Amino acid sequence: MSLWAYVRSCLPTIVLMIATIALSAFILAVAGAGPAVIVLVAAIMCLGLVLALAADWARKRPFYKGLAACAEDVEQPLWPTDMIERPDFAEGALTYDALAAIAKAANDDVSSYRRQMADYREYIETWVHEAKSPLAAAHLMLDNLRAETADSHAGAKVRALDDELQRVEGYIEQALFYARSEAVDRDYLIWRYKLADLVAAAVKANASALIGAHMAPVMERLDYPVFTDEKWIAFILGQIIQNAVKYARSDAPQLVFRAELCDADRATERVELTIWDNGCGVSPADLPRVFDKGFTGENGRTGKRSTGIGLYLVKRLCDKMGVGVRAASVEGAWFAITLSFSTNKFQYVDRGGALH
């Protein structure tokens, strides 16, 4: 609170004191006091008023300053009373006690919700691992059935069922990474990898979906080292590949992985990996929202079974890991996602990841 703001808050008191001084001067004049006495008494009373306001301002100023700091710039807004001392004037003490009570209640609620979220995340992770067991058993049984029905019409149905099981497994994996996305900084380890190896592993993991879409990936200029976490980047690449497969065209679908070194020998030096497909693309109106949670766009509402979670997780995890991500597209022609890996090792050390 500024001095002028304080004076304005005391304006009723000042007006009342001025009225009192005027009344006292009038009484002295009626009583026959001389002008010099009246002026002296009025001056003394005015000086007393000024000194009283100055002393009150000096006593309250530290408390007001602390409150202003809490309101404007504080890293822990739930603990304002830790930044200021309890004042000795009545209204300040009452305000301090009220803030302390509110802060305690808010922190209790936050702690409770955090425990609930931690329990929920732990449950989701446990459920995902448990759900993988029957899925693995189902895949094994389908493999046996496929061997028995390889030459019959039932073989096609077995393959279709296997594809659906893989789709379910993909959604379960997505749920696991969604649950873990809140704590990426405590669950990733930065290593130096060859970009070509990371892309090859992601392509291999999604080979069945690519084969089903008759999409042969093309890899160009991937001989660059990047610093990242293998597990998380594998999931990110997998989501981008699955998105490309989902919207692949029926005739001559293409999927291209291309990398290049940008801003070499500069502070902004980075390796950019672009994953390009010649699918249906995205309209200019939808493009800025492709990373929004739950956004499916016009294409997602035309029978593609889109959830609007895949690219949202890609953006969320990239932001957590310090990997840049952007999208570009021409509607009806192509769609591309570009990932930017900084070559500055200190960036990853500062973000808490162990760098090797």
C-alpha positions as CSV (number, residue, x, y, z in Angstrom):
1,M,0.0,0.0,0.0
2,S,1.4,3.4,-1.0
3,L,1.4,6.4,1.3
4,W,-1.3,8.1,-0.8
5,A,-3.5,5.0,-0.6
6,Y,-3.1,5.0,3.1
7,V,-4.0,8.7,3.4
8,R,-7.1,8.1,1.3
9,S,-8.1,5.2,3.6
10,C,-7.8,7.5,6.6
11,L,-9.8,10.3,4.9
12,P,-12.9,10.0,7.2
13,T,-10.6,10.3,10.3
14,I,-8.8,13.3,8.8
15,V,-12.1,15.0,7.9
16,L,-13.4,14.4,11.4
17,M,-10.2,15.8,13.0
18,I,-10.3,18.9,10.8
19,A,-13.9,19.4,11.9
20,T,-12.8,19.0,15.5
21,I,-10.0,21.6,15.0
22,A,-12.4,24.0,13.4
23,L,-14.9,23.6,16.3
24,S,-12.2,24.1,18.9
25,A,-11.1,27.3,17.1
26,F,-14.7,28.5,17.1
27,I,-15.1,27.8,20.8
28,L,-11.8,29.6,21.6
29,A,-13.0,32.6,19.6
30,V,-16.3,32.7,21.4
31,A,-14.5,32.5,24.7
32,G,-12.5,35.6,23.8
33,A,-9.2,34.0,23.0
34,G,-6.9,36.1,20.9
35,P,-6.1,35.1,17.2
36,A,-2.5,34.1,18.1
37,V,-3.8,31.6,20.7
38,I,-6.4,30.2,18.3
39,V,-3.8,29.8,15.6
40,L,-1.3,28.2,18.0
41,V,-3.9,25.7,19.3
42,A,-5.0,24.8,15.8
43,A,-1.4,24.4,14.7
44,I,-0.6,22.1,17.6
45,M,-3.7,20.0,16.9
46,C,-2.8,19.8,13.2
47,L,0.7,18.8,14.0
48,G,-0.6,16.1,16.4
49,L,-2.8,14.8,13.6
50,V,0.1,14.6,11.2
51,L,2.3,12.9,13.7
52,A,-0.4,10.4,14.7
53,L,-1.0,9.5,11.1
54,A,2.8,9.2,10.4
55,A,3.3,7.0,13.4
56,D,0.4,4.8,12.4
57,W,1.7,4.5,8.9
58,A,5.2,3.6,10.0
59,R,3.7,0.8,12.3
60,K,1.4,-0.6,9.6
61,R,3.7,-0.2,6.5
62,P,5.7,-3.5,6.9
63,F,2.5,-5.5,7.2
64,Y,0.9,-3.8,4.2
65,K,4.2,-4.3,2.2
66,G,4.2,-8.0,3.0
67,L,0.6,-8.4,1.9
68,A,1.3,-6.6,-1.3
69,A,4.3,-8.9,-2.0
70,C,2.0,-11.9,-1.4
71,A,-0.6,-10.6,-3.8
72,E,1.8,-9.7,-6.6
73,D,4.6,-12.2,-6.7
74,V,4.9,-15.3,-4.6
75,E,5.9,-18.8,-5.5
76,Q,3.9,-20.4,-2.7
77,P,0.6,-18.5,-2.6
78,L,-0.9,-20.9,-0.1
79,W,1.6,-19.8,2.6
80,P,1.3,-16.0,2.9
81,T,1.6,-15.9,6.6
82,D,5.2,-17.4,6.3
83,M,6.3,-14.3,4.5
84,I,5.0,-11.7,7.0
85,E,5.0,-11.3,10.7
86,R,1.9,-11.0,12.8
87,P,1.3,-7.2,13.4
88,D,0.5,-5.6,16.7
89,F,-2.5,-3.5,15.6
90,A,-6.0,-5.0,15.8
91,E,-7.2,-5.0,12.2
92,G,-3.8,-6.3,11.0
93,A,-3.8,-9.1,13.6
94,L,-7.3,-10.1,12.6
95,T,-6.4,-10.1,8.9
96,Y,-3.3,-12.2,9.7
97,D,-5.3,-14.8,11.7
98,A,-7.9,-15.0,8.9
99,L,-5.2,-15.6,6.3
100,A,-3.5,-18.2,8.4
101,A,-6.8,-20.1,8.9
102,I,-7.6,-19.9,5.1
103,A,-4.1,-21.0,4.2
104,K,-4.2,-24.0,6.5
105,A,-7.6,-25.1,5.1
106,A,-6.4,-24.6,1.5
107,N,-3.2,-26.5,2.2
108,D,-5.1,-29.3,3.9
109,D,-7.4,-29.6,0.8
110,V,-4.4,-29.5,-1.6
111,S,-2.6,-32.2,0.4
112,S,-5.7,-34.3,0.4
113,Y,-6.2,-34.0,-3.4
114,R,-2.5,-34.7,-4.0
115,R,-2.8,-37.9,-1.9
116,Q,-5.9,-38.9,-3.9
117,M,-4.1,-38.2,-7.2
118,A,-1.1,-40.2,-6.1
119,D,-3.3,-43.1,-5.1
120,Y,-5.3,-42.9,-8.3
121,R,-2.1,-42.8,-10.4
122,E,-0.8,-45.8,-8.5
123,Y,-4.0,-47.6,-9.1
124,I,-4.0,-46.9,-12.8
125,E,-0.4,-48.1,-13.2
126,T,-1.3,-51.3,-11.3
127,W,-4.4,-51.8,-13.3
128,V,-2.5,-51.4,-16.6
129,H,0.1,-53.9,-15.6
130,E,-2.6,-56.3,-14.5
131,A,-4.6,-55.8,-17.7
132,K,-1.6,-56.6,-19.8
133,S,-1.5,-60.2,-18.5
134,P,-4.8,-61.3,-20.0
135,L,-4.0,-59.5,-23.2
136,A,-0.7,-61.3,-23.5
137,A,-2.6,-64.6,-22.9
138,A,-5.2,-63.6,-25.5
139,H,-2.4,-62.9,-28.1
140,L,-0.9,-66.3,-27.4
141,M,-4.2,-68.1,-27.9
142,L,-4.7,-66.1,-31.1
143,D,-1.3,-67.2,-32.3
144,N,-2.2,-70.8,-31.8
145,L,-5.6,-70.3,-33.5
146,R,-3.8,-68.5,-36.4
147,A,-1.6,-71.5,-36.9
148,E,-4.6,-73.8,-37.0
149,T,-6.7,-71.7,-39.3
150,A,-4.0,-70.2,-41.6
151,D,-5.7,-71.5,-44.7
152,S,-9.3,-71.1,-43.7
153,H,-11.7,-68.2,-43.8
154,A,-11.5,-68.1,-40.0
155,G,-7.9,-66.9,-40.3
156,A,-9.0,-63.5,-41.4
157,K,-11.3,-63.2,-38.4
158,V,-8.5,-64.2,-36.1
159,R,-6.2,-61.6,-37.6
160,A,-9.0,-59.0,-37.2
161,L,-9.5,-59.9,-33.6
162,D,-5.7,-59.7,-33.0
163,D,-5.7,-56.2,-34.5
164,E,-8.5,-55.2,-32.1
165,L,-6.6,-56.6,-29.2
166,Q,-3.6,-54.6,-30.2
167,R,-5.8,-51.5,-30.4
168,V,-7.0,-52.2,-26.8
169,E,-3.4,-52.7,-25.7
170,G,-2.5,-49.3,-27.3
171,Y,-5.2,-47.5,-25.4
172,I,-4.1,-49.2,-22.1
173,E,-0.6,-48.0,-22.8
174,Q,-1.9,-44.6,-23.4
175,A,-3.7,-44.6,-20.1
176,L,-0.5,-45.6,-18.3
177,F,1.5,-42.7,-19.9
178,Y,-1.3,-40.3,-19.2
179,A,-1.2,-41.2,-15.5
180,R,2.6,-40.9,-15.4
181,S,2.6,-37.6,-17.3
182,E,2.2,-35.6,-14.1
183,A,5.5,-36.9,-12.8
184,V,7.7,-37.1,-15.9
185,D,10.5,-35.1,-14.2
186,R,10.9,-37.9,-11.6
187,D,10.7,-40.8,-14.0
188,Y,13.0,-40.1,-16.9
189,L,16.7,-40.4,-17.5
190,I,18.5,-38.5,-20.3
191,W,21.0,-40.5,-22.4
192,R,22.7,-39.9,-25.7
193,Y,21.0,-41.9,-28.5
194,K,21.2,-42.2,-32.2
195,L,18.1,-40.7,-33.7
196,A,18.0,-43.5,-36.3
197,D,17.9,-46.2,-33.5
198,L,15.0,-44.4,-31.8
199,V,12.9,-44.1,-34.9
200,A,13.7,-47.7,-36.0
201,A,12.5,-49.0,-32.5
202,A,9.3,-47.0,-32.8
203,V,8.6,-48.2,-36.3
204,K,9.2,-51.8,-35.2
205,A,6.9,-51.5,-32.2
206,N,4.2,-50.2,-34.5
207,A,4.9,-52.5,-37.4
208,S,1.6,-54.3,-37.3
209,A,-0.4,-51.1,-37.6
210,L,1.9,-49.9,-40.4
211,I,1.5,-53.2,-42.3
212,G,-2.2,-53.0,-41.9
213,A,-2.3,-49.6,-43.4
214,H,0.1,-50.7,-46.2
215,M,2.4,-47.9,-45.1
216,A,6.1,-48.3,-45.7
217,P,8.1,-45.8,-43.6
218,V,11.0,-43.9,-45.3
219,M,13.9,-42.7,-43.1
220,E,16.1,-39.8,-44.3
221,R,19.1,-38.3,-42.7
222,L,18.6,-39.6,-39.2
223,D,22.4,-39.9,-38.4
224,Y,22.3,-37.4,-35.5
225,P,22.8,-37.9,-31.8
226,V,20.1,-36.6,-29.5
227,F,19.7,-36.4,-25.8
228,T,16.4,-37.8,-24.5
229,D,14.7,-40.6,-22.6
230,E,14.2,-43.7,-24.6
231,K,11.0,-44.9,-23.0
232,W,9.1,-41.6,-23.2
233,I,10.3,-40.7,-26.8
234,A,9.3,-44.2,-27.9
235,F,5.8,-43.5,-26.7
236,I,5.7,-40.1,-28.3
237,L,6.9,-41.4,-31.7
238,G,4.4,-44.3,-31.3
239,Q,1.5,-41.9,-30.9
240,I,2.5,-39.9,-33.9
241,I,2.8,-43.1,-36.0
242,Q,-0.6,-44.3,-34.9
243,N,-2.1,-40.9,-35.7
244,A,-0.6,-41.1,-39.2
245,V,-1.9,-44.7,-39.6
246,K,-5.4,-43.7,-38.4
247,Y,-5.7,-41.0,-41.1
248,A,-3.7,-42.7,-43.9
249,R,-5.1,-42.6,-47.4
250,S,-6.1,-45.8,-49.0
251,D,-3.9,-45.4,-52.1
252,A,-0.1,-45.2,-51.8
253,P,0.1,-44.0,-48.2
254,Q,3.5,-42.5,-47.2
255,L,5.2,-41.9,-43.9
256,V,8.6,-40.1,-43.9
257,F,11.0,-39.5,-41.1
258,R,13.5,-36.7,-41.8
259,A,16.0,-34.9,-39.6
260,E,18.2,-31.9,-39.9
261,L,20.6,-29.9,-37.8
262,C,19.4,-26.3,-37.3
263,D,21.3,-23.2,-36.1
264,A,24.6,-25.1,-36.1
265,D,27.3,-23.7,-33.7
266,R,24.8,-21.3,-32.1
267,A,23.1,-21.2,-28.7
268,T,19.9,-22.4,-30.3
269,E,21.4,-25.3,-32.1
270,R,19.0,-28.2,-32.3
271,V,18.1,-31.4,-34.2
272,E,14.7,-31.3,-35.7
273,L,12.9,-34.6,-36.6
274,T,9.9,-34.2,-38.9
275,I,7.4,-37.0,-39.2
276,W,5.4,-36.4,-42.4
277,D,2.5,-38.3,-43.9
278,N,0.4,-37.8,-47.0
279,G,-2.9,-38.4,-45.2
280,C,-6.0,-36.3,-45.2
281,G,-4.3,-33.4,-43.4
282,V,-5.9,-30.8,-41.1
283,S,-7.9,-27.7,-42.0
284,P,-6.3,-24.3,-41.2
285,A,-9.1,-23.7,-38.6
286,D,-8.3,-27.0,-36.8
287,L,-4.5,-26.9,-37.0
288,P,-3.9,-24.6,-34.0
289,R,-5.9,-26.9,-31.8
290,V,-4.5,-30.3,-32.8
291,F,-2.7,-30.5,-29.4
292,D,-5.7,-29.6,-27.3
293,K,-7.0,-32.2,-25.0
294,G,-10.0,-34.0,-26.4
295,F,-9.9,-32.1,-29.7
296,T,-10.7,-34.4,-32.7
297,G,-11.4,-31.9,-35.4
298,E,-13.5,-32.4,-38.5
299,N,-11.6,-35.5,-39.5
300,G,-12.0,-37.1,-36.1
301,R,-15.8,-36.8,-36.3
302,T,-16.0,-38.7,-39.6
303,G,-15.7,-42.3,-38.3
304,K,-12.0,-42.4,-37.4
305,R,-12.6,-43.3,-33.7
306,S,-10.4,-40.5,-32.6
307,T,-10.2,-39.7,-28.8
308,G,-8.2,-36.5,-29.0
309,I,-5.7,-37.7,-26.4
310,G,-2.8,-38.9,-28.5
311,L,-1.4,-35.6,-29.8
312,Y,-2.4,-34.0,-26.5
313,L,-0.1,-36.4,-24.7
314,V,2.6,-35.8,-27.3
315,K,2.6,-32.1,-26.5
316,R,2.3,-32.6,-22.8
317,L,5.2,-35.0,-22.6
318,C,7.4,-32.9,-24.9
319,D,6.8,-29.9,-22.8
320,K,7.8,-31.8,-19.7
321,M,11.0,-33.1,-21.3
322,G,12.1,-29.9,-23.0
323,V,11.5,-31.2,-26.5
324,G,9.9,-28.6,-28.9
325,V,6.9,-29.8,-30.9
326,R,4.9,-28.1,-33.6
327,A,2.5,-29.2,-36.4
328,A,2.0,-28.2,-40.0
329,S,-0.5,-29.3,-42.6
330,V,-2.2,-28.8,-45.9
331,E,-5.7,-30.0,-45.9
332,G,-6.2,-33.0,-48.1
333,A,-2.5,-33.3,-48.9
334,W,-0.3,-33.9,-45.9
335,F,0.3,-33.5,-42.1
336,A,3.6,-33.2,-40.3
337,I,4.8,-33.1,-36.7
338,T,8.3,-31.7,-35.9
339,L,10.2,-32.5,-32.7
340,S,13.1,-30.3,-31.7
341,F,15.9,-31.8,-29.6
342,S,18.2,-29.2,-28.1
343,T,22.0,-30.1,-28.4
344,N,22.6,-28.0,-25.2
345,K,23.4,-30.7,-22.6
346,F,22.9,-28.2,-19.7
347,Q,19.3,-27.8,-20.5
348,Y,18.6,-31.4,-19.5
349,V,20.7,-31.2,-16.4
350,D,18.8,-28.1,-15.3
351,R,15.5,-29.9,-15.8
352,G,16.5,-32.5,-13.3
353,G,17.3,-35.4,-15.6
354,A,20.6,-37.3,-15.1
355,L,22.7,-36.8,-18.2
356,H,25.1,-39.5,-19.4
